[in-house]
């Protein structure tokens, strides 16, 4: 429970640091006849590549990745869209998320495998343009071939739980 609270705290701080990113073209009215969530009511946000604010990835991910929050607040309920830029050979050990995870590969090759143990022979290579989704609680692992960028869309609150708690890089960084 303490670990979940710590992760939520980190995500809240990260979301606050990244701030809400909107464009000057934000529209104030919803299309006629369309019901929108409170988070999306009356908004039209456009982010060109120079508008995307890249930061170091949250401490729950291995060092070396860059992270950009495009939509939402990972610590709160509602839609969340984020991007990750990772170097060649980047690995995320077996983990799971409490909500569905949609992954679109924007560049490079992402590899995703299912299971409790990291085993590259059990993965699928996803080249640029590929899409994958995992059900809530699905144990999976991830690695890159070449510099890779992915976009992740999920419903918050978002969290990453390692199957083996010893794999959690935030513990190594905090000395716990």
Residue, then its C-alpha position, 0 to 999 in steps of 0.5 A: x500500500x505504501x508503494x502504491x501511495x509513493x507511486x501515486x505521489x510521484x505521478x502527481x508531482x510529475x503531472x504538476x511539473x509537466x503542467x497542462x499543455x494546451x494550444x492557443x487554438x483551444x476551442x471553448x464549445x463542444x460540437x452540437x449534440x455531442x456529450x463530452x467528459x468534463x476533462x474534455x468539454x470544450x477543448x481542442x488541443x493541438x501539439x506540434x512536435x516543438x510543443x511537446x515537453x520532454x522530461x526524464x521518465x518517472x522513477x518507476x521506469x529504468x533510467x535513460x528514457x524520456x517522457x512527455x505527458x500529452x493529455x490528462x493527469x496520470x494520478x487522476x481518473x480519466x484519459x491519459x496519453x503519454x509518449x516515451x522515447x527510449x534508446x536501443x536495448x532499453x528494457x522494462x522488466x515484467x510488470x502490469x497496469x491496473x487499467x487497459x494500456x494501448x501502445x502505438x509505435x511511432x518509430x523504431x521497434x518495440x518488443x512486447x512479451x507476455x508473462x512473469x519472466x523476461x524472455x525475448x523468445x516470447x515477444x512480438x516485434x512491433x515496427x513503427x506504425x504497429x499497435x498493441x493493447x493489454x488488458x488490465x493486470x496483464x503481466x508483460x515485459x518490453x524492450x527496444x531495438x533501435x531508438x524507439x518512440x511509443x505513444x501510450x493511451x490509458x485511463x488514469x489513475x495510471x500505475x506500473x507494478x513490477x511482478x518482481x518488486x526487486x525489478x522496480x528501479x525507483x527502489x534502487x534510486x531511493x535506496x529502499 
